[in-house]
Amino acid sequence: MARPAVPTLIRSTSDSSSWVREYAILALMKIKIPVKKMVPLLLKALKDKDEEVRESAALSLGRIGPKAGIAFYPLLKALKDKDWRVRARTIEALALIAPKAKKRLRKEIKKYLSDKHFLVRSAAIRTLNNLKDRIKTPNNRGYIIVHHPPKR
């Protein structure tokens, strides 16, 4: 069905419009092109000048999961992005593509428990909880909240 659109969508990931680049990435994810083709496009998009393209790339890498393992180090670099949405999506993506690297992930993600944006802190807490960590974080009233991983 949508397969004839793949070459055009791949070219669109380099379009001059950031909106076109972002939606080309999201469309390619829906079509589910082979990981070998998708991951290099996403790694390129992770360095895009537009924050929404970078966010979509991080989100998409996370959705691919462990098969996108080659993206681990580029995602670690993306944690330092100036845009909070990219940092939040990158935190979530790292846990999805490298679930066995828990020790390294904990070390990296714990740095973002004090991020200036509350949604990045929230992503770090959720991700660490999913990694089975118990995290103590101060709320805005000075109380300590202990986040326990969900019982299964």
C-alpha positions as CSV (number, residue, x, y, z in Angstrom):
1,M,0.0,0.0,0.0
2,A,2.3,2.8,1.3
3,R,5.5,1.1,0.0
4,P,5.6,3.3,-3.2
5,A,5.9,6.4,-1.0
6,V,9.0,5.1,0.8
7,P,11.6,6.6,-1.6
8,T,9.9,10.0,-1.6
9,L,9.6,9.9,2.2
10,I,13.3,9.0,2.6
11,R,14.2,12.0,0.3
12,S,11.8,14.1,2.4
13,T,13.9,13.5,5.5
14,S,16.4,16.0,4.0
15,D,13.8,18.5,2.9
16,S,14.4,22.2,3.6
17,S,11.2,22.4,5.7
18,S,11.5,21.0,9.2
19,W,7.8,20.2,9.2
20,V,8.3,18.0,6.2
21,R,11.4,16.3,7.7
22,E,9.5,15.6,11.0
23,Y,6.5,14.1,9.3
24,A,8.5,12.1,6.9
25,I,10.2,10.4,9.9
26,L,6.8,9.7,11.5
27,A,5.4,8.4,8.3
28,L,8.3,6.1,7.7
29,M,7.8,4.7,11.2
30,K,4.2,4.0,10.5
31,I,5.1,2.2,7.3
32,K,7.7,0.2,9.2
33,I,10.6,0.2,6.8
34,P,13.5,-2.1,7.6
35,V,15.5,-1.1,10.6
36,K,18.7,-1.1,8.5
37,K,17.3,1.7,6.5
38,M,15.5,3.5,9.3
39,V,18.2,3.8,11.9
40,P,20.7,5.8,9.8
41,L,17.9,8.2,8.8
42,L,17.1,8.7,12.5
43,L,20.7,9.1,13.6
44,K,21.0,11.9,11.0
45,A,17.7,13.4,12.2
46,L,19.0,13.3,15.8
47,K,21.5,16.0,14.7
48,D,18.9,18.1,12.9
49,K,18.8,21.9,13.5
50,D,15.1,21.7,14.4
51,E,14.2,20.5,17.9
52,E,11.0,18.8,16.8
53,V,12.8,16.7,14.2
54,R,15.3,15.7,16.9
55,E,12.5,14.8,19.2
56,S,10.8,12.7,16.6
57,A,14.1,10.9,15.9
58,A,14.6,10.1,19.6
59,L,11.0,8.9,19.9
60,S,11.3,6.8,16.8
61,L,14.6,5.2,17.9
62,G,12.9,4.3,21.2
63,R,10.0,2.7,19.4
64,I,12.4,0.5,17.3
65,G,13.8,-0.8,20.6
66,P,16.9,-3.0,21.0
67,K,17.3,-3.4,17.2
68,A,18.4,0.3,17.3
69,G,21.2,-0.5,19.7
70,I,23.7,1.3,17.4
71,A,22.0,4.6,18.5
72,F,23.0,4.2,22.2
73,Y,26.0,6.5,22.1
74,P,24.4,9.1,19.8
75,L,21.4,9.2,22.2
76,L,23.7,9.6,25.2
77,K,25.1,12.7,23.4
78,A,21.5,13.9,22.7
79,L,20.9,13.9,26.4
80,K,22.7,17.2,26.4
81,D,20.4,18.8,23.9
82,K,19.3,22.4,24.8
83,D,15.6,21.5,24.1
84,W,13.8,19.8,27.0
85,R,11.5,17.7,24.7
86,V,14.5,16.2,23.1
87,R,16.1,15.4,26.5
88,A,12.9,13.8,27.8
89,R,12.3,11.7,24.7
90,T,16.0,10.7,24.7
91,I,15.8,9.5,28.3
92,E,12.8,7.3,27.4
93,A,14.4,6.0,24.2
94,L,17.6,5.0,25.9
95,A,15.8,2.7,28.3
96,L,13.9,1.1,25.4
97,I,16.9,0.5,23.1
98,A,19.4,-0.7,25.8
99,P,17.4,-2.4,28.6
100,K,20.3,-4.5,29.5
101,A,22.6,-1.6,30.1
102,K,20.8,-0.7,33.4
103,K,23.9,0.3,35.4
104,R,25.1,2.8,32.7
105,L,21.5,4.0,32.1
106,R,21.0,4.7,35.8
107,K,24.2,6.6,36.1
108,E,23.3,8.8,33.0
109,I,19.6,9.3,33.8
110,K,20.1,10.2,37.4
111,K,21.8,13.3,36.3
112,Y,18.5,14.5,34.9
113,L,16.6,14.3,38.2
114,S,17.6,17.9,38.7
115,D,17.0,19.1,35.2
116,K,15.5,22.6,35.0
117,H,12.4,21.3,33.2
118,F,9.9,19.3,35.2
119,L,9.0,17.0,32.3
120,V,12.6,16.0,31.9
121,R,12.8,15.2,35.6
122,S,9.5,13.3,35.3
123,A,10.8,11.3,32.3
124,A,13.9,10.5,34.4
125,I,11.8,9.3,37.4
126,R,9.5,7.2,35.2
127,T,12.5,5.6,33.4
128,L,14.4,4.9,36.6
129,N,11.2,3.4,38.1
130,N,10.9,1.2,35.0
131,L,14.6,0.1,35.6
132,K,13.5,-0.9,39.2
133,D,15.2,2.0,41.0
134,R,13.6,3.8,44.0
135,I,14.1,7.5,43.6
136,K,13.7,10.2,46.2
137,T,12.9,13.6,44.7
138,P,12.0,16.8,46.4
139,N,8.7,18.3,45.4
140,N,8.1,22.0,45.2
141,R,7.1,22.2,48.9
142,G,10.4,20.7,50.1
143,Y,8.9,17.3,50.9
144,I,10.6,14.1,49.7
145,I,8.5,11.9,47.6
146,V,9.6,8.3,47.2
147,H,8.7,6.8,43.9
148,H,8.4,3.0,44.1
149,P,8.4,0.8,41.0
150,P,5.0,-0.6,40.2
151,K,4.4,-4.1,41.7
152,R,3.8,-6.8,39.1
